[in-house]
């Protein structure tokens, strides 16, 4: 089993997709994180079936993340 902080380390500077507790999906480049799994994403987009909204730089609390995957 992969430990969460090891996974974040391997995802650093790569494009990831995050499913949040409120069922939103954010996609962006992971540029930073801390021991609490708070994350900083660059070039972030919020994606839905109907639209894509550009958000830019996002600071996200780690406890809002349900699932994290690499994109592409």
Secondary structure, DSSP 8 states (H G I E B T S, - for coil): ---HHHHHHHHTTSEEEEEETTS-EEEEEEEEE-TT--EEEEEEEEE-SS-EEEEEEEEE-GGGEEEEEE--
